[in-house]
Structures are given as structure tokens and as C-alpha cells.
Amino acid sequence: MSQTLSQQQNTAQHLSQLIAKELNVRVEQVTATINLIDEGSTIPFIARYRKEVTGGLDDTQLRNLDARLSYLRELNERRKTILKSINDQGKLTAKLENDINQADSKTRLEDLYLPYKPKRRTKGQIAIEAGLEPLATTLWKEAQSDPETEAKQYINPEKGIIDTKSALDGARSIIMEQIAENADLISKLRQYLSTQAEIVSRVIEGKEQEGQKFKDYFEHNEKLSKTPSHRALAMLRGRNEGFLQLSMNADPNQDESIRSSYCEEIITNHYGINLSDTAANKWRKQVISWAWRIKISTHMETEMMGAMKERSEMDAIEVFASNLKDLLMAAPAGPKATLGLDPGLRTGSKIAVVDATGKVLATDTIYPHQPHNQIDKSAHVIEKLIKQHGVDLIAIGNGTASRETDDFVANTLKKANLSTQKIIVSEAGASVYSASELAANEFPNMDVSLRGAVSIARRLQDPLAELVKIDPKSIGVGQYQHDVSQAALAKRLNAVVEDCVNAVGVDVNTASSALLNRVAGLSNTIAENIVKYRDENGRFETRTTLKKVARLGPKAFEQCAGFLRIMDGKNPLDASSVHPEAYPVVKLVAEKNNKPIKALIGDTPFLRSLNAIDYTDNTFGVPTVTDIIKELDKPGRDPRPEFKTATFADGINAISDLEPGMILEGVVSNVANFGAFVDIGVHQDGLVHISALTDRYVADPREIVKAGDIVKVKVLEVEVQRKRIALSMRLTDEPGQANKAQVKRNTNTERNNKPKNSGSQNQSFGNSAFADAFKKAKR
């Protein structure tokens, strides 16, 4: 059933209209964007350089549009497959074809296809083959008929119908299957269950001790539709690990004395049946009950659980994406000579010194801690390297022995009277990078352990440039990241990395192939070819030279050129985000005002006096010209914030050093749906529960904090044995308990979801919202 050109155009127009309505934008904007995507344009390029075409859609709108476009196109492909299958069976009616064409989701499409989907012979099909369909129709439609009397007419031992019971069983199977395959009915049941059904979690008998980490869910009920992602994923993990049994309660509000389900009433009403006290109605009531309990409820439970899992996975992926973006867009220390220190005890602390461009100048290993205690020798090495290479910054990894190393470096700098600044840096993923093929290619003759020190130094200089070398899933800012769809997670995280890299821009003369690979329009092969060309021919002096790179054709150049920077090149515009295709606009501005291009750059009063519309034409409209003028004011400006560091308290090196009431400075390391984790320098992040972030009600912790923020926190409670630290950003909170007003505000929204066995609501550390969050954090 191939589509004609006219049909394809109608389909495309329908897609545009549908997406435009969902995104609340104009149809022309969507159509233009789809055309650009189909032509091979990337989202960063479209967002930055095609504003006139898209009507100014931003990168978030474009990402949503792209995702929705992919879904709807997959839906249309599935629609065509289903229509062909039903048509080949000779069962495609005009009404069914219309219903299939009107289906707006994959779920609805599969509901409609279910009765026609090829499957093994069912009891209903066998009964139809035995000639029992007329009996089923009579009993289902005629309330005054007598089942036993009607069934006697269909006894046929040759067809396996040996008595009335066999005939009635066959008729029941036919009707049950018809009920279970009624798309409109299933839609009604789904609508009811999606708002009313509960998830029921129970511990598997005998697993109570072994599954203590899932104790919160040993006897837990809450609405499926209101279950937050972290709880849903925790229960699903408990089931997967063999500690919990999950089920669906379709009638949580129904009196337990009523044995039938409200879903059976929905079925009855759908068919317009009035169940009076006749023999036929008793039979029909039994059929409806069996259809629900045997055929539909299990299927719907699987679907509802699947929908909850999918929704929770998407929430968790968005949490990861938000944290990753904040981490990648963290302030860079800048091009300064840096000494990276990867702390260690028995195996020593690894050192790598890099220059302002990230080039490795020296490496070494020192042993200032137990069991070696080579303090003076190690201090001498540090002092010598700082002076020899003019080190401005010292980056200390936050892993094992980081606070001890921090103290050692502080004492070394003080004794040597050096002003070098030291900063604790997250080393999450450094070991993954060290053992990667990328690191092996970059440092083939360097010991794996020393590569980690290089990575730590470089990620202080420029977090984005270094972290792109690491699989985003290894950076450690996710929530239940191993429980979600890895394909969906990778796709979302790659989009985040791509957006961040292109928002900042890349110096083509210093960037690694890993960083270049994230630039719009560049593949891994082209990125490697750029580095190879640079190694063989020296630095790029102009953007146009990029066209000489192998496999970097016109389309790739169009996509990437605006995001690649050439510092101190022949053309000053090459260091800006002005796209080469728009250079004529800058030339026009210069000519109209009798000023050389170099004189335009940075001349704020003059640039602010310009009227963008005076320099527009059929290709470049007001949005693009406005962007160009802004860029000329501050060419190549970095959108990342100013570099700042947290100061960890002296003498507070381990969790045992903490005392309730202490006010400390820390760095937000991760943000989850239930709060924020803060590194306060004791090798164990503390948790600021969502209720303790601020004075007001908070629905999403990201309203208040993001990964990388420097915050002041008060220590509320500490459990050394269990490695739990309760913190508050409300510095007036009293230690020893969560603030009752805060907890009340934040738990009111979940009062209807409260487990039936929730017990008392005192605010002790072990039984408060903090404790609930800590249990999830530990998992």
C-alpha cells in the first residue's frame, strides 16, 4: 500500500499540524524545522543560525520537536504495516481503516490491531471452528434465553462438544476474547486505571533480612499515577533483585466486602447490559467477571506497570540530564598552569603538571601518607614542580585521602610561602578515562594511574573539554541510571553534551578529537582528521582552511564553522560565533559606517547605537543581525559562570569530625527528586532533603540548587556507622530533628499516597522524610 506523492504531502502536513498544536507554535515553524532536519541540519545549528527560518524556536523546543517527529514517524510506519496486514487478511473495513488512521498513539494503534494480530490458536478460535459462535451471540445478546437449553442444540461429540458444559465453556471463551480485544473498551479501562489503580508492594516471604535495604516497601501501597520516579524505580529494583512482589490493585477505594471489580461495571456499561436476575444474565455476569480477571486484568497490570516504569525512567533520565548539563557548564578555572593530584595512601599520590593549554609537562608519584609518611620528600617534589613550571593552580581529586592530601598541600604551600591556589575537584569518571582507548591513544607511554592525575588537572582548567572524553554515564550524577533504558539515556545525555559544547564553542587549534566530535556536523572520523591535519600542517589560521580537511565537505562546514573558534587568526571574526556565511553582514556594517571590521569589535557604544533592521536582507533577518551585533560587542563570550571555589572547614576531614550544629561550606554534587547531595569534604556527601532547601514549598529541588553550586549548610544529624549526614540549607534549623513545618509542607502533597501501614509521624532522624531519602540515597 505505497503512498502517492499527494498522500505523503498530506501526511507531512498532518504531522506539522499535530506537533505545532502540541508545542503551541505555528505550523510554518514546524514545517520549516522538519525540512531543515531532513536536510541534515543539527539542532544546535538550527537553534543558533536559522532563527528566521524557524521563527526563533530555541534548542529545548527543537529537541522536543525532533523527539516528537521521530515518534510520529515511527507511528506512521507502524500504521502502514498494520493496515497492510489487516488488508491482506481481507478484514479491512472502511470504519476500521478510519479508526487506525485516527489513532494518535502506539498504544491505541496496537489496541485496534489486537483482534487481527496473527497469533496461536486460542480457545475462542477453536470454539468458533467447532460452530459455537451462534450460541455465544445468542447468549450474549438475548437476556431471556436459557443457557442450558440453548447449549443442548450444539452438542457434537465429533467436534469435541460432549455436553452442555463444553458448549457453554466454548461460548464463554469466544465472548471473553471479544471483550478483551475491544479497543474502545480497553481505552475506558485504561483511563480508569491510570488515575485510580494502586501499586502494591510486599516483601517476599523469607527475604525480610536479606532485603533490608528495601524495607520501606515491605508493605507499601500508593497510586500508580502519583508514584514519584525514585520510589517507582526502587520498587522495581527490589522486584528485579528478588525481594519484593509487585501487583496492581484496580479498586483501592472499594469496600473489601464487594467481591467484583469496578472494572467489571465499566465492561457492563460499555455493552449497555442490564444484568437482571435471569439465567442468561448470570451467565453473562460470569463471562464479564472472567474476562476481566483472566483476560484483561493481567494484561492491564503489565501495561500500567510498564507505563509507570517508562514515566519513571524518563524522569530519572531528565534528572541525570539536568545534573550533567550543570556539571558540564561549570565555571572553568581557565588557561593556567595546573598541577593535578590524584590522592592515594599505600600506592601513593599521582602527580601531573599541565601547561595553560593542557599539555603534560611532568609527572611523578609521592608518598606523604601512611604507611610511607615521606612528608618532607613529597613536599620538596611539590615545591619544585610549582616553581619549575610556574603552577598557578593545584587540583586535588576528591577520592580516597583527598582531605589528608589537601592538608598536606596546604602545609607545603604555607612553609614554602607559595601563593598557588588549591581546589578539591571531583574525580568521578577519571579512572574510566584513564583506562579508555582514548587515553591510551593520547598518552600511549604513560602509566594508567598517572592519566587520572592529568584528567583531574584538565577538568579544573576546563570541565567541559575534559568531561566530554568520559562516557556521561560514568560521571556519577545520575539517579537509578542503571535501571533505565540505556539507549534512551545515552541519546538524551549525548544531546546534552552536544548542546553544551556548541553553546560554549571550541578552539579548533587546541581541542581534542573527543571535544571536536561533539561539535555540530562533525563525526568522529572528521574530528580525528582535523587533529591529524593540525599535527601535519600546523595551526589553522582561518576557518576556510577547514575545508581542506579530509571528508569535511560543504554540509559539515556549514554545520560546524560557527561553533569552531580560531583565536588570534587572520580574520578576527573567526574567533567569534558569527558564522562565515554572515560575514557579509559585518562587512556591510563596517562599510556603511566607514569603520574597519577590527574597530567594530568591542566598541559597545557604537554597536548599541545600531538598528538591526538597517542591515537585513532576504537571507539575514533581524534575529540574525541582532545576534551578530551582540557577538561583535563581546566576541567568543563564554556563557559559563565566573570561577569560584568552596572552602572546606579546617580540621573537618572525616564524617567522625562532624557535630550537629556545624555550619559548613560545600559543593552540590548531585540533585535528585528528593533533595540535593552536598560535598562538605568528608568523603561522604550529605543530603539536604527537599524540605530543608528553603523556607518555602519546593516541588523540584532544581528550583533552588544545581550541581556545582557552592552552598552553606548546617549539620542536623550524623550517623557515623551508617555513613549518613543530614544537612539543611535553612541555617536557623535546630540540630537533631527535621523542621516539622518543612516536612509537613513537603509531605502534604503526598498525603493521599501515604502507605496504609505508615505508623507514627514523629520527626526523629530514623523516621522522618530525611530517613526516607537517606535510604534511597544509600541504594
N, C-alpha and C positions, 0 to 999 in steps of 0.2 A: 504494500500500500504506500507507494512512494508519493511524496508531496509535490504538487506543482509549484512553480515559482510564486504564483499568487498565494497559495496556501502558506508557503514559507514566509512570505511577507506579512500575511495576516497573523501568523504565529509570533513573529518577531514584534509586531505592533502590540499584540496582546501582552507579551512579556514586558514590554516597556511600560504599558499602562498599569499593569499589576504592580511592578516594582515602584513606579512613580507614586502610586497610591500608598504603598506600604512605607516608603521613605518620606512621604509628604513633600515631594519635589515635582517639577514639571516633567511631562512626558518627553519633551525635546531634550532635556538634560540627560535623561536616562538613555535615550536612543543614541545621542552623540557619544556618551561614555561607552556604551556597548560597542559601537563602531571602533572606537579607539582601542579598546581591549582586544577586539577581534583582529585588529591590525598589528597587534604585538606590543602595544604600549604598556608600560608598567604603571602600577598605581602611584608610586612616588612621582614619576614623570608627569602623569596626567594631573595630579594634585597641584604640582608646582608650576608647570609650564603650559597647561591647556585650560586655564580658568575661563577664557572666553568661550571655549567650545562647550565646557560642562556647566557653564553658568555659575562657577565658583564652588562646586562641590568640594568639601575638604576630604582629607585622607580617610577619616573614620567613615564618612558617608560612602566613599568609594569602596572601601573594604567591605562594608555591608552590602553594597550593590553587587560587587563581584561575587560574594558568597551566595547571595540570593539568586543571582543569574545562574550560577553553577547548579544550584538545587533545582531550579525550574527547568533548566535544560535536561537534567537527568530525569526529571518528572516527565517531560515530554517524550523522551526516548523510551521510557518505560510504558508510557501511554500507547505509543505506536506498537510496541511489542505485544501489549495486551489486546489491543484492537485486532491485530493480525491473528493472534492465537484464537480468539473467540470467533472471528470471521471464518477462519479455516475449519472450525468445528460446525459452521453453518448455524450458529446460535446468536449472531449479532443482529439485534432488533434496532429500530430507529431510536427507541427510548433509551435502551442500554448504551448505544453509541453516544447519545447526547449526555447521559449521566457520566460516562467515562471522560468525555471531553470537558465537562464542567468540574471534574474532580480537581480540587486545589491543593491536595496533599498526597504524599505517597501512601499514607495510611488509608485514606478514603479510596484511593485507586485500588489498593490490594483488597479492601473490603468488597468492592464491586467485582473484582476478578475471582474471588474465592470460590463461588459456585462453579466456575468454568475452568479452574486451575486443574491441570492433569494431576491425578493422584491415584493411589492404590484403591482397589475396590473396597467400598465401605459397606457396613451393614445395611444402610439405606439403599445403596445401589443394588445390592443383592436382593433386597426385598422388592424393589421396583422390577428387577428381572424376573422375579417369581410372580409378578402380576398383582402385587398388593397396593399399588398406588391408588386405584379407585377406592379401596377400603379406607386408606389414610385420608383421602379427600373427603369422603362421606362423614367419617367420624369427626374430622376437624371442623367441618362447615355446618353440619346438621346437629344441633343441640338435642333434638328429640330422638335421635337414633339410639339403638341399643347395641353396644359394642359386641356382646357375646352373640347376639342374633346375626348381626352383620358379618362377624368373623367366620361363622359356620359356613357361609357361602364360598369361602376362599380356601377351605381345607383341601389340600392337594399333596398327598404323600410323595408323589413323583417329583415335586418341586421343593420338597423338604418342609412343607407345611402340614404337620401331622395332626395338629389340633388347633383350637381357637387361640390358645396362649401363643403358639408360634405365629399365627396370623396377626394378633394384636401387637406382639413384640416387633414384628416387621413393620407394621404400620407406624408404630411409635418411632422407630429408627428413621423412617422417611421424614416424618414431621420434625423430629429433633434436628435433623440435618438442615432442613429448610429454614428453621428458626435460626440456627447457628450461622447460616450463610446469608441472612437478610441484612444487607449493608445499612439500610436506614435504621433498623432496629439496633444493630451493633453501635451505630453512631450515638443513639439515645443512651444506651447503656454506658458507653464510654464517657459521655458528657456528665452523667450522674456520678460515676465512679471517680472521675478526675477531680471532683470537688468534695465528695463525701467519704470516699474509702480511706481506711487507715492501714498503715503498715504495722504489723505485729511482729515483734522480735522476742524470741525466747531462747534461753540457753539450752544447748543440747545436754540431755541428762548425762552426768558423769564428767562433764567438761568444765565444771564450775571453777576448780582450782587452776587448771591449765589455762583457762581463758580469762583470767582476772583482768587483763587489760581491756576487755570488752564488758566489764561488769555493769556499766551504765545501761547496757542493752539486754541484760539477762531477762528483764520483764518490762518491756517498753512498748507503748502504743502512741502513735501520733498520726495526724492526717498526712497522707501521701503528698498532697498538694502544698503543704506547709513545711515539709521536712527540709531543713537547710542542707546545703550540699555537704558540709563536713560531717553531719550526723548520718546522712544517707550513705556516704562513701565508707564511713566507719562500720556501719551495719553490714554493708555488702562485703567489706573485707572480712568481718567476723564470720560471715557465712562461707566465704571462699576458703577461709582457714579452718573451717570445720568446728567452730564454737557456737555459732548462732543458727537458729532456724527462723527464716523469714516467711511470712504469709500475708495475705490481704484480707482484711475484714471489710466486706462490702456494706455492712449495715451496723456501723458503730453506735448509731443513735437509736437503734431498735430495741424494744423490750426483749429480753432473753427468752421470755415465755412464748413469744411468737416465733414459730419454727420456720416459716417461709421467709424468703428474702424479698426486700422491696424491689429488687431487680425482676423478680417473677411478676410483680404487679405491673412493672413497665412493659414486660412482654405481653401480658394480658391486655393492657390498654392499647398497645400498638396494633394488635389484631382486632380490637373492638369486640372482645369476647366478654359476655356477661355470664359468669360462672355460677349458674343456679345449681340446685341440688339434684341434678339428673345423672343417670349412669354415664352418658356421653360427656357431661361436664366434669365428672370425677375423673374420667379417663384423660380428658384434655388438661385438667389441672395437674395430673401426674406427669403428662408429657411436658408441660411447661416447666415443672419443677426439675425434671430430669434434664431437660435441655439446658437449663441454667447451671445446675450443679455438675453435670457430667460433661457437657459440650462447651459451654461458654465461660464459666467462671475461671477455670484453669487457664484458658487462653487469655482472658482479660487480666488475670493476675500477672501472667508473664508480661503482657503488654504494658500494664501500669507500672510494674517494677522496672521494666526496660525504659519507660519514659522518665521515671524518677532518676534512674541511673544516668541516662543521657543528659537530662537537665542538670544534674549534679556535676557531671563531668564537664559540661560547658562552663558552669560557674567556677569550678576548680581551675580550668584552663584559663579563664579570664583573670582569676586571682594571680596565677603564675605570670600571665602576660603583663599585667599591671606592675607587678614587682620587678619583672625583668626590664621593662621599659625604664622604671625609676633607677634601677641599677646601672643600666647602660648609659643613661643620660645624667649620671652623677658628675659632679664637677671634676674636671681634670686638674692635676697639680701643674701641668704644663711642661714645656720642654726644658727640664732641669736635670742636671746630672744626679742620678739616684742610685743609692745602694740598697739592694733588695736582700732581706734576711729571712730565710726560711728556718724558723726555730726548731731545735731538736735537743734531746737530752743525751742518751747513750751514743747515738750516731752523729752527734754534733749539729751545729747550726750552719747551714749553707749560705754562702755569700755570693752575690753577683752585682757588679757595678756596671751601669749602662750610662752612656752619654745622653745629651739632650734629645737625640734622635732615636734613642732606644738601642743603639749599637752596644754590644757587650765589650767592655774594656778589661775586666778582670773577674776572676772567680777564686773562691777559697772556701775552706771549712774551718770553723773554730769550735772549741770545746769549753765554753765558760761555765757549764753547769755540771751537776752530778752525772756520772761518777768521776769525771775527769777533773773538774774545777781548775781549768787552766785560765784563770781570770786575767792575770796580767798579760800573758801571751796573747790572749784573744783581744784584749783592749788595744794592745800595740798594733795588731793587724787592722782593726777598725780605724784607728787613728791614722795609720799610714795610708790606707786606701782613701780616706776622706781628703787628706792633704794632697796626695799624688794626683787625684782625678778631679779635684775641686767639687766634691759632692755637696749638693745643696739639701737633699732630702734623704731620709732613711725610711724605707718601707719595711715594716715588720709584720710577717704573717701572723694571723690570729689563732693559729692552731696550738698544739702542744708546746708548753714552755714559752708562750708568747709574752706573758706578763713578766716572767723571770728575765727574758731577753730584753724586754722594754726597760726594766730596772737597770740591767747591766749596761745597756747602751746609754741610758741617762747618766749613770755614774761615770762612764767613759768620757762622754762629752763634757761633763762638768769638770773632771780632772784635767782634761786637755784644753779647757777653755775654748771649746768649739761652739759655734752658733748654729750648726746644722740642725734642721728640724726633723723630728722623728714622728712617724704616724703608724698606727696599727691599721693593717689592711686585711680585708677578707681574702683568705686563700682558697675559698671554695672553688673547686674545679682545677686548681693549679696542678694537682697530681695527675689528673686526667689529661691535661695538656702535655705535661712532661713526658708521658708515655705514648703520646699520639704520633701518628705518622708525620703530621705537620711539624711537630717539634723536632722529630728525628731528621727531617729534611732541612730544617732551619739550623739545627745545631748537631750535625752528624757525629762530631768528635767530642761532644760534651756529655758528661755523666748525667743520667736521668735526674738524679736528685738535685743537681745544680740548675737544671732547666726551670724547676719550680721557683727558685730564687729570682731568676730572670723575669719570669711571669709576674711575680709579686712586685718587682720594681717597676715594670712597664705598666701594670694596671693602676699604679698610683699616678704615673705620668698622664696616662690616657686610658681610663677604664674601658671605653667603647672599643678602641683599637685593639686592646688585648683580649677582652672577653669574647669578641667575635670568633676567636680561634678555638673556643671551647663549645662543645655541644650545650645549648641552652639548658637542657635537662640536667646537666651536671653542675650548674651554678648554685643550686641549693636554695631557690626562692619559691619553690612550688608547694602546693597543698595536695596531698594524696596523688602526687604526679605519676606514681607507678600503677595507679588503679584506673587511670583514664585511658581513652583511646590514644595510643601513641602516635598514630597517623595524624589525628586531629590536633594533638598537642604540638607535634613538630611543625605542622602547617601554620598554626597560629603564632608560635614562637618565631618561626622564620620571618613571618610578616612583620613582627615587632622589631626584629633585628634590622630588617631591610628599611623600615620607616625611620628608625633611629639613625642608622648610618647615613642615609640620604638627607636627613634633616640637618645633620652636622656638617656633612661634606667630607671629602677625603683628599689629602695631599698626595697626588699621584706619584710624587718623587720619593716619598718615604713609606708609603703604605705597603703592608704585607699583601700577599696574594689572597689571604683569608679575608682581609678587610675589603680589598678590591672586589672580591667575589660577591659582596653584599651590595655593591653599587648597582643601581637600576640599569638593566640592559647588559650586564656583564656576567658571563658564565665562568665557571672555574677554569676552563681552558683559556679563555681570553684574559682572565686575571693573571694567570701564570705567564701568558705571552707578554703582558705588559711589563711584568717584573724582569722577564728574560730580555726584552728589548732595552729596558733601562740599564741592566747589567752590561749589555754588549755595546750600547751606544751613548751611555751617559744620561744625565737627567733630561727630562722633557722641558723644552723652553717655551713651547706653545701648545695649546690644546689641539690644534690641527695636526700636529705631529702624531697624535694618537691614531690617526687614520693609516699610518704606516705599520701599525701593529698587526700581526697575522690574525686573520679571522675577525678583526674589529671592523665590520662593514658599516655602511651608511645608517642602517637602522640602529645598530648598537651604539654608534657615535651619537645619534640623535638622543637616545635614551640616557646615556651616561655623562655626556660632556658637561652639562650644567652642574653635576654633583662632584666633578673632579676639579681640584684646585691646583694651580701651578704658581707657587709662591716665588716672587722675585723673577718672574719670567719676562719675556719681551713685551707682552701685552698686559697692562695692569688689570684688564677685565678678566683675564684668565685666573686671577686669584679670587674672583667673586662668584656668586651664584647666578650671575647674568649668563643666560645661555648664548652660545655663539650665534645662534640664529637671530638673536635680538641685538647683536652688536650694532646693526644699522640704526636702531633707535637711539643708542647712546651717541653715535656719530651725528645724528640729526640734532640732538640736544646741544652738542658741542658746536656745531656749525651755526645753528640759529642764534646762539649766544656769544659767538666769537671767542670761545674758550677751548683750549686743548683738553683732550679727554682726561689726562692726568690731573689737570686743575679742577675738574668736576668732582673727583673722588675726595670725599671728606669735607667738602665745602657746604656745611649744614645750612647756613642762612640762605645761600643761593638755591640749593636743592629744594628747600621748603617753600621757596617763592614760586617754584614751577607749577604749572597747571597741567596735569597728566593728559587731559584731552587734547592739548595743543600738539601732542606728538603721536597721536594714534593714527592708524590706517586700517585697511581692510584685514590685515593679519594680526596686528597688535592693538588690542583694545585698552581701555582704561585700567582694568585689573593688572595686566602685564606691565604696562608703563609705570603704574604706581609702585609695583614691586621693584622695578628697575631703579627708580629714583631712591627708594628706601635702601636698596643694596648699595648704590653709589655713596650714600651717606656713611654706611658702615660696612664696607665690603668684607665678605667672608666672616661675618659675625657669628660667634658660637652661641647657639641657643641654650647651652647648658649653664647652670648657675655658677656663682663665684665659689672658688675652692675654700672650704672651711673644714676644720677637723675637731673631733671631740677630744676633751681632756679627761682621761680616766683618773680616778682618785688615787693618790699615792697610798701604798700600803694595802690596797684592796685588790688582791691578786687571785683569790680563790673564793669559792662560794662560802667557805667556812669563815671568811673575813667579814661577811655581811652581817649587819644587825638591823632589825626593824627600826624604821625612822630615818635611816640614812637618806640623804638627798644626793644623787649622783648624776653625772652626765653620761650619756650613752648614744649609740647609733642604732637607728631602727634597721634591723637586719632582714626582717620579713614581715609581711602583713597578711593575716588570714581573715576569714569572715568573722571570727570571734574575738579578734584583737590584734595587737602588734607585739612582735618579739624585739627585744632591745638588748644589744650587746653592751654590757657595762664593764667588760674587761675581766671577767672571772671564769672564762672558758665555758660558761653556761648561760645562754640567753635567758633573760627574764621575760615574763609575759605581762603586758598591760592589757587586761581584759577590756573588751569594748565598752563596758560600763564605767571604766576608770580613765578613759581617754580625755574626757572634758566634762564640764558641768551640765551640758545639755544632752538630750537624747541623740544617739548616733545610730543610724541604720547601717552605715557602711564605714568601717574604720578608715578607708582611704579618703573620707571627707576631712580627716584630721591629720593623718600622717602618711608618709610613703617611705619605701625602702631608701636608706641613705640619709634620712633626716637626723639631725642632731637634736636630742631632746633631754630635758631634765626630768628625772623620775624619783619617786620616793619608794623605798623598800617597805612593803607592807608585811610580808611574811616570807620565811625561808625554811625549806625542808632540806637539810644537807643530805640526809640519807637517800631521799628520792630525787635529789637534784632539781628542786622546784623553787622558783623565785617569783613571788607575786609583787608586781610593781604597780604604781599609779602615776599618771601624769597630773593628777589633782594633788598638788603638794600640800593641801590642807587636810588630806585624808589621814585618819588615825591608823597607826600600825596595828596588826593583829586581826583585823577583820575587813571585809569589803564594805564599802559605804552602802548602807541599806537603801538609801534613796536611789543611788545609782543602779543597784541591782534590780530594784523594783521597777524603775523606768524601763530598763532594757529587757526585763522578763515579762512585762505586761503584754507585749506583742505576741508572746508565745504561750500565754496562759491557757489557751484552748488546746495547745499541743502537749500540755503537761502530762507526763506518764501517770497512769492510774495508780501506781504504787509509789508516787514520788515522796511520800512521807513529809517530815517536817521541813520547814524552810528557814532554819536558823542560818546565820551568815558566817559560821566558822569556816576556817580555811578548807577543811575537808569536805564541807557540804554546801559550798557556795557556787556561784557562777564561775568563780576563779577555778575551783576544783574541777568543775566540768570541763573547762577549757584546757586545764593542765593535762587532764587525762588524754584529751585529743592531741595535745601538743606532743606528749610523750610517744603516742602511736605514730 
